[in-house]
Amino acid sequence: MTYSVGFVMDPISSVKPHKDTSFAMMLEAQKRGATIYYMEQSDMYLDNGKAMASVRKVTVRDQATDFYDLSPRETIALSAINVLMMRKDPPFDSEFLYATQMLSLAEAEGSLVVNNPQALRDYNEKLFTSWFPDLIPATRVTRNAQLVRDFHAEHEDIICKPLDGMGGASIFRVKPDGNNLGVIIETLTKNGAQQMMVQEYLPAIKEGDKRVLIVDGEVMPYCLARLPTKGETRGNLAAGGTGRPQAISESDRALAEAIAPVLKKNRILFVGLDVIGDRITEINITSPTCVREIEAHFDFSIMGKLFDAIESKLAV
């Protein structure tokens, strides 16, 4: 099958090949003979209602340095690209929103967008968990300081986080003594101007914050447990956590399979659940990661599964 794949992503020069999932996607697309286009959000624009972009063809090599080549720029209608991979990292800001609207225009003209741009607009990665209240830890989303304090009084040991962060940024643990809770609330709510999330602290974090991947409704058999460093609450690799590839547990599978039908219904092809113990804490749909770490340890191609799913949809 001959087709093209366009990647909307952060600067390719910032990619770390050994751990970047977008790079893994490029390698798989190239392996299948696809023409690959690279662009950043700033390269996208609208011209009389048509979504356009200034793009460069890219070839990639699976090595630590000198891992890509770019062709000269060319202007192309986004809808002329068969598959558009929205891989821009959070935060979800106004520019991200505008980009998803441009992608929706391309989708309306026949492009397959991964993930569905409407879903990207509808489902914040942290708020999406609230669609599954039986599967999550005790959680409250508010910008009211007293409601946060009441939650802390009830649960004593809590996690406070922003709704638009990634990689463990600005995540705080507040223990029973409540030290610094006031300033944390002020910081995360910007003095009451925006919502924040609070969740009960889950001691199972010591066994890892597991990234469980779902491809087109199918739960992948392996995950990455991200273990916090000593003295740290966050397991995120970006926050210094250590990754441990492992087979998913029956509990992990049950959680993922409970969510999978909703993902498939909303045409969300590639998803990363964050699981602590037997609770889901986030549902990552903007730019899920951890594929390279898992594939390096197990003889299993998650990217192969993803592109099989993509090609099946192109063939319809």
C-alpha positions in Angstrom: 0.0 0.0 0.0 1.4 3.4 -1.0 0.4 6.3 1.3 1.8 9.4 3.0 2.1 10.3 6.7 2.4 13.8 8.0 3.7 14.4 11.6 2.7 17.5 13.5 5.2 17.6 16.3 7.8 19.6 18.3 11.1 20.3 16.6 12.6 17.1 15.3 16.1 18.4 16.4 14.9 18.0 20.0 14.1 14.3 19.6 15.9 11.7 21.6 15.8 8.7 19.2 16.2 6.0 21.9 13.0 7.1 23.7 10.9 9.2 21.4 7.6 7.5 20.3 7.1 9.9 17.4 10.4 8.8 16.1 9.3 5.2 16.5 6.2 6.0 14.4 8.4 7.5 11.7 10.6 4.5 11.6 7.6 2.2 11.2 6.0 4.4 8.5 9.3 4.5 6.6 9.7 0.7 7.0 6.3 0.3 5.2 7.3 2.6 2.3 5.3 5.6 3.3 6.2 9.1 2.3 6.8 11.0 5.5 6.2 14.7 6.0 7.4 16.7 9.0 5.8 20.0 10.2 5.4 22.0 13.4 2.2 23.8 14.5 3.6 27.1 13.2 3.8 25.6 9.7 0.0 25.1 9.5 -2.3 27.7 8.2 -5.7 28.3 6.5 -6.1 29.7 3.1 -9.7 30.6 2.2 -11.0 27.8 4.4 -8.5 25.2 3.3 -6.0 23.7 5.7 -2.4 24.1 4.3 1.1 23.6 5.6 4.7 24.3 4.8 6.2 20.8 5.1 9.5 19.0 4.6 9.9 15.3 3.6 11.9 13.5 6.2 13.9 10.3 6.2 15.1 8.8 9.5 17.8 6.4 10.8 17.6 4.4 14.0 20.8 5.8 15.5 21.7 8.2 18.3 23.1 11.0 16.2 22.6 12.2 12.6 19.3 10.4 12.7 17.2 12.4 10.1 17.4 14.3 6.8 15.0 16.9 5.7 14.1 17.9 2.1 13.5 21.5 1.0 10.2 23.0 2.1 7.1 22.6 0.0 3.5 23.9 0.4 0.8 21.3 0.5 -2.9 20.9 1.4 -3.1 18.9 4.6 -5.8 16.8 3.0 -3.3 15.7 0.3 -1.6 13.7 3.1 -3.3 10.4 3.7 -2.5 10.1 7.5 -1.9 13.0 9.8 -0.3 12.2 13.2 -0.9 14.9 15.8 2.1 14.5 18.0 2.5 17.9 19.6 3.3 17.6 23.2 1.0 19.4 25.8 0.2 21.9 27.1 -3.2 22.1 25.4 -3.2 25.8 24.7 -5.0 28.0 22.1 -2.5 27.2 19.4 -3.0 23.5 20.0 -6.8 24.1 19.7 -6.4 26.0 16.5 -4.2 23.2 15.1 -6.9 20.6 15.9 -9.5 22.7 14.0 -7.2 22.8 11.0 -6.8 19.0 11.2 -10.6 18.6 11.4 -10.8 20.5 8.0 -8.3 18.1 6.6 -10.2 15.1 8.0 -13.4 16.4 6.4 -11.6 16.2 3.1 -10.5 12.6 3.6 -7.3 12.5 5.7 -7.1 10.1 8.6 -6.1 12.0 11.7 -4.5 10.2 14.6 -5.8 10.9 17.2 -9.3 12.2 16.2 -9.0 16.0 16.5 -12.5 16.2 17.9 -11.5 13.9 20.7 -8.4 15.9 21.4 -10.6 18.9 21.9 -13.2 17.1 24.0 -11.1 15.0 26.3 -8.5 16.6 28.5 -6.1 13.9 29.6 -6.7 14.4 33.3 -10.4 15.2 33.1 -11.1 12.3 30.8 -10.7 10.0 33.8 -13.9 11.4 35.3 -15.8 9.5 32.6 -14.8 6.4 34.6 -15.4 7.2 38.3 -15.3 3.6 39.4 -11.8 3.2 38.1 -10.0 6.2 39.5 -8.7 7.3 42.9 -10.8 9.8 44.9 -10.5 12.9 42.8 -11.7 16.5 42.9 -11.3 19.2 40.2 -11.9 22.8 41.5 -10.5 26.3 41.7 -12.1 26.8 45.1 -9.4 26.8 47.8 -11.7 25.7 50.5 -12.8 22.6 48.5 -9.2 21.7 48.1 -8.6 22.1 51.8 -11.7 20.0 52.6 -10.4 17.3 50.3 -7.1 17.3 52.1 -8.8 17.2 55.5 -10.8 14.1 54.3 -7.9 12.2 52.7 -4.9 13.7 54.5 -2.3 12.6 52.0 -3.0 14.0 48.5 -1.6 14.9 45.1 -2.2 18.3 43.5 -1.7 18.8 39.8 -2.5 21.2 37.0 -4.9 20.1 34.2 -2.6 21.1 31.3 0.8 19.7 32.4 2.9 16.8 31.2 5.9 14.8 32.3 5.2 15.3 36.0 5.5 19.1 35.8 4.0 21.0 38.8 2.7 17.9 40.6 2.8 18.2 44.4 2.3 15.8 47.2 0.8 17.3 50.3 1.1 15.1 53.4 -1.1 15.2 56.5 0.7 18.2 58.0 -0.6 20.3 55.1 2.7 22.1 54.6 2.6 24.6 51.7 -0.9 23.6 50.7 -1.9 27.3 50.6 0.8 28.3 48.2 0.3 25.2 46.0 -3.4 26.1 45.7 -2.5 29.7 44.8 0.1 28.5 42.2 -2.0 25.9 40.5 -5.3 27.9 40.4 -3.5 31.2 39.7 -5.2 32.7 42.7 -8.6 31.1 41.8 -8.6 31.8 38.1 -8.2 28.3 36.8 -9.1 24.7 37.8 -6.7 22.2 39.4 -7.0 18.5 40.2 -6.5 16.9 43.6 -6.4 13.1 44.1 -5.8 10.9 47.1 -2.2 9.7 47.3 -1.7 6.1 46.2 1.1 4.3 48.1 1.2 1.8 45.2 3.3 4.5 43.3 6.3 2.8 45.0 5.7 -0.1 42.5 5.5 2.3 39.6 3.3 4.6 37.6 2.5 2.2 34.8 2.0 3.3 31.2 -0.5 0.9 29.6 -0.9 1.3 25.9 -4.1 0.8 23.8 -4.1 0.6 20.0 -7.4 0.9 18.2 -9.2 -0.6 21.2 -6.7 -3.4 21.7 -4.8 -3.5 25.0 -1.0 -4.1 24.4 0.4 -7.0 26.5 3.4 -5.0 27.9 3.7 -1.8 29.8 6.3 0.5 31.3 6.4 0.9 35.1 8.0 4.2 35.9 9.5 4.1 39.3 10.2 7.3 41.3 13.7 8.0 42.4 14.4 8.1 46.2 12.6 11.0 47.9 10.4 11.7 44.8 6.7 11.2 44.4 6.5 11.3 40.6 7.4 8.3 38.5 7.5 10.2 35.2 10.7 9.6 33.2 10.9 13.4 32.6 11.0 13.9 36.4 13.9 11.4 36.8 11.9 8.2 37.2 13.3 4.8 36.1 11.5 2.8 33.5 10.9 -1.0 34.0 9.3 -2.8 31.0 7.0 -5.6 32.2 4.0 -7.7 31.2 0.7 -6.1 32.1 -1.2 -7.6 35.1 -4.7 -8.9 35.0 -5.7 -5.8 36.9 -4.1 -3.6 34.3 -5.8 -5.4 31.5 -9.2 -5.2 33.2 -8.9 -1.4 33.6 -7.8 -0.9 30.0 -10.5 -3.1 28.6 -13.1 -1.2 30.5 -12.0 2.0 28.8 -11.2 0.6 25.4 -14.7 0.6 23.9 -15.1 4.3 24.7 -11.8 5.0 23.0 -12.7 3.0 19.9 -16.2 4.7 19.7 -14.5 8.1 19.7 -11.9 7.0 17.1 -8.9 7.5 19.5 -6.4 5.0 18.0 -3.4 5.4 20.3 -3.8 5.9 24.0 -1.5 5.7 27.1 -3.2 5.0 30.4 -1.4 6.0 33.6 -2.1 3.3 36.2 -1.1 3.3 39.9 -2.0 0.1 41.7 -5.5 -0.7 40.5 -6.5 2.9 39.7 -6.3 5.0 36.5 -4.9 8.5 37.1 -4.7 9.8 33.5 -5.8 8.9 30.0 -3.2 10.3 27.6 -4.4 10.9 24.1 -2.4 13.9 22.8 1.1 12.4 22.5 1.4 9.1 24.4 5.0 7.8 24.9 7.0 4.9 26.3 6.9 2.7 23.1 10.7 2.7 22.5 11.4 1.5 26.1 8.9 -1.4 25.8 9.9 -2.4 22.3 13.6 -2.5 23.3 12.8 -5.1 25.9 10.2 -7.3 24.3 10.0 -8.9 20.9 6.7 -7.1 20.2 5.9 -4.3 17.8 3.4 -1.8 19.2 4.1 0.5 16.2 3.4 -2.5 14.0 0.0 -2.8 15.6 -0.7 0.9 15.2 0.2 1.0 11.5 -1.7 -2.2 10.9 -4.8 -0.4 12.3 -4.0 2.7 10.2 -3.7 0.8 7.0 -6.9 -1.1 7.7 -8.7 2.2 7.9 -7.0 3.5 4.7 -8.1 0.4 2.9 -11.8 0.9 3.7 
